[in-house]
Amino acid sequence: MFLFNRLSAAGCVVAGSALTSLSPFFIEFSGIEAVASSFYRLGIGGAALFLFVLLSKKQLPKKKTVGLCFLASILISMDLVMWNQSILYVGPGLATVLGNLEIVFLVIIGAVFFRERLPLKFLIMCCLIAIGIYALITPYLIDFKVQNLVGIAVGISSSLVYSVYLLLIKTVGRENSEISILSILSVIFLFGASLLGSYILISPSLTFAIPTWQGVACVVSNGLTCQVFGWFLISKGLKDVKLSLSGLLMLTQPSLVFIFDCFFLGRNTEWIQIFGCILLLLAVYGASQKRSEEPAVA
């Protein structure tokens, strides 16, 4: 904990993002399918957080919000399974970049359901994001494979599911304003692990088995390093970082994943894909600044 206290707020976000950037590689090298990988990530992460909550004697969420926590657990389970499947189909780099479009969906949801105004700047950013996505996936469209197209579609869809999850987390947090977010997340993660575990039990094609010791190491590292320590650092840092800076810092994770995937695994190395990734991430950052620069109009 001393090391965490020595890090600046921005340093915490960057360090946490660097740790979470390892997650898609742990998933790929674990050798297990998407549902089991998601189960272990939520189960290990949830158990570690719950143990921390009990030892630190933090209060658990109120009974009246258990239903919302359960709904949130369904969404985070769906998000992880979809993202993990996308990783297995198209690789960590592309899947993670496509899985970080939640800011776009959040603003669209705000406009459709809460009648918030969509400024011209945001619409321009959306056009740039679309161009970036097209540049990223161009080689996959040329080398037509159903698996690639499914991986791309599932990766983008995971962003939509995650954006709804974030809205629900905000609602649960508002209903439990005096309770630590770690307490809320521990319950949500354990609910999610229970759901996925039950699904694995009733599905003859799925299994809890991890075939190799490398897989065990990857699964445990993903649950503890990424789900617990990574997001602990990000949550700790975001509280004291300006909104305009937080959006940029959070792009550290998809950027690092894409760079690692490109340089170490030799994927997504065509210049049009690198251009598309840079354009997409810059446009996502630009879109994320909408709320800090312009007041929302109901």
N, C-alpha and C positions, 0 to 999 in steps of 0.2 A: 504493500500500500504506500510505502514511502516514495517509491519510484513514481507512482501515479500522482502523488502530491507535488512532486518536483516538476512535472510536465506542465507546460502552459495549456490553456484551453484549446488553442489551435493545434498544439502538439499532440494533445490527446486525440483529437479528431483524426489527424493524419496517421498517428500510430495505430488507432483502432481500424481505420480504413485499410492500412497496410496488412493488418492481421486478417481482416475479413476477405481481403483479396486472395488469400490462400485457399479459401473455402471451395471454389469451383474445381481447383486442382485436386484437393482431397477427395472430392466427389468423384472425379473422373478416375483417379488411381485407386479408389477403394475396391473396385471390381464388383460392386453390387448395384442393383437397379434403383430407380428413382424413389419409389415408395419407401423401401427399407432405409435408404440413405436419409430421407427426410425424417423417418421415425427415430433413427438414432440421434440425429442432430437435435430434434426437439426434446427427446427423452433425456439425453445426457445434459444438454443445456438447461432444461427445465429442472432436473433433479439438483444440479449444482446451484442454480439460483434459489430453489426452494430451501436447500440446506443452509445457504447463506442467510436467507430471510429468517429461518427459525433460530439460527445461532445469534443473529443480531437482534432478535426479538422484535422484528418489524411487524406491523399490523397487516393482516391479509385483506383482500378486497371485501366489500360489503356483500351480504347475501343477495341483496336486490340487484346487484350487477353481475351475478354469476352467469345469468343467461347471456348477457352481452359478451362476457369472457368466453363462453362456450362458442358463440357465433364467431368471435374473433379467432378462436382456435381452428374453426373450419376453414376460414379464409387463409390463415397463415400456413395451414397444412396444404391447401390447394396451391398456394403460391410456391412453396418449396418444391412440391412434387413436379409442378409445371416447369419451374426453373431448372431443377435437376435433370428432368427429361430433355430439356433443350440443350443442356450442357453435354449430355450423352450423345445427342444427335448432331450438333453443329460445333461443339467445343466450348471451352470456358470463355474465351474472349468475346465472341459474337453473342453468346447467350447472356452474358453479364451486361454488355452494353445495351442490348435490347430490353433487358430486365430492369433498366434504370430510367424508364420513361414515365414513372409515376407522377412527376410534377405536371406533365401534360394532361394526364387523365384527371388529376385533382382539380386543375383549373377548369377543365371541361365539365366535370361533375358540378363544380360551383356555379357555372353558368347555367347548366340545364336544370338543376334541382334547387338552387338557392338564388337564382336570378342575378348572379354577379356579372358585371360587365367584362366582356373580352376586349381588351385594348388592341389596337392595331399592331403594336409591338409583339404581342403574344402570337397573333396570327402569322406574322412574318417569321417568328421563331419556329412555328409549327411547319411552315413550308420548308425552312432550312433543315429541320429534323427529318422531314419526309425525304428530302434530297440525300441527306446523310445515310438514312436507312437504305435507300435504293443503291447508293454507292457501295455500302457495306455488303449487301447481299447479291450484287451483280454477278460475281463468279458462281454463286450457288444457283442463280437463275439460268446461267449459260449451261452449267453442268447439271441438267435437270434430274433431280432425285426426289422422290416423294418424302423420304426421311428428312432431307434438308429443309424442304418447305414446311413440313410439320414442325421441325425444330424452331424455325423462324417464327411461325405463327404462335407456337406455345410460349416462346420467349417474350413476345410482345404482350400476349394475353396475361402472362404472369405479372406484368407491370400494372395492368388494369385491376387484377385481383388485389395486388399489394396496396394500391391507392385506396381501395375501399377498406382494407384492413387498417390503414393509417387513420382514416376518418373514424372508424369504430374505436380504435385505441384512444383517440382524442376524446371521444364521448365517455368512454370508461374512465379515463383519467380525470375528466371534469366531475364525474359522479363520485370519484374517490380522491378528491384534491389533497386530502391530508395523508394519503397512503403513498408509499414509495412505488415508483414505476417498476422497480425490480420485483416487488411483490405481485403486481398485476401480471407482469410478463411470465413469472414462474408458474402461475396458475394457468395462463393461456398455453404456454408451451407443454405443460403436463397434460392438459386436456387434448391438445393436438396430438401428442404422442400416443395417448390412449385411443384416439380415433383411428390413427394410422395403424397402430398395433392390432386393433380389432379387424380392420380391413384386411391386413395381411393374413390373419388367422382364418378368415372365411374365404380367402381367395386361393384356390389350389395352385395357381401359377406363381404365387409370391412366397417368399421365404425370409426368415430372420437371419439365415446363415450368412456368415462372412467367410469366404473361401480361403483367404490367406492371412498371415500375420501382418503383412503390409496393409491389407484392408482394415484390419483391427486398428492399427496405428493411425490410419487415415480417418477412420470413423471417430475415434476418441479425440484426435486433434481437431477435427472439424467441430465437434460438440463443445469442447472446452476452449480452444484457442480462438475460434471464430465466433461461435454463438455467445460465449460468456465474456471472455476478456476483450475481444474486439468490440462488441457492442457496449460493454461497460465503459470502455474508454471513449467511444463516440458519444454515448449519452452524457457522460461526465463533462466532456468538452463543449457539446452543443449548447449547454445551459448558459455559458458565458461567452459565446461567440456571436458576433453580429450576424443578422440574417443574410446580409449581402455577402459575407465571407463564408458562411456555413455551406451555402450551395456549391461554391467553388471547391471547398475542402472535401465535400462528400463525393465529388467526382474523382477523387484520388483512387477510390476502389475500382470502378470500371476501367479507369485509365491504366492502372497497374496490371489488372487482369489481362487486358488486351495486349499490353507490352510484353508480359511474360509469355502469353500464348504465341505471340508473333516471334519473339526472339529465341525462346527455349523449345517450343514445340513446332515452330515452322508453319503456323497456320495464319491465315488472313494477312499475308505478306505483300499482296499486290498493292501498288500505289493508290489505286482507286479506293481500296478498302481503308487504307491508312488515312487518306483524305476524308472519307466518309465518317470514320470514327472521330476525327478531330472536329469536323463540322458539326456532327450530331452532339457531341459533348459540350461544345461551346454554345450551341443553340439551346440545349437543355439548361445550361447555366443561365443564359439570357432569359429564358422563360421563367426560371425560378426567381428572378429578381422582380417580377411583376408586382407582387404584393408589397415589397419594401419600397418601391418607387411610386406606385400609384394607389390611391385609396380605392378599395372595393366599393362599388355602387350597387345598392340593393334594388 
